[in-house]
Amino acid sequence: MVTRYANEEHPPQGIPPNNMGRIQVFVRFVDDAGAERYLPATAMRWTTIHVMVSYVGEGYPGRPNAASLAWLRAEDVWRVMQRRR
């Protein structure tokens, strides 16, 4: 089953119509209970404050390793994983 995360957010200024690249990143997801989950992902589209990423989550029925897409704020996406203070 596909999980939607509490910190997913579509950019209000509109979505770029085409993929802009494939940059390997790390993302932070926050579930409804406030728990954080960090995953490797690929950034594919972005605006000044949002990034669309492709990641492997729980997948779909019959396709457990299928990629999922999510829009996140840029502050939840990193090229290099950094230790949180």
Secondary structure, DSSP 8 states (H G I E B T S, - for coil): -----TTB---TT---SS----EEEEEEEE-TTS-EEEEEEEEEEE-SSEEEEEEE-S-BTTBTT-EEEEEEEGGGEESS-----
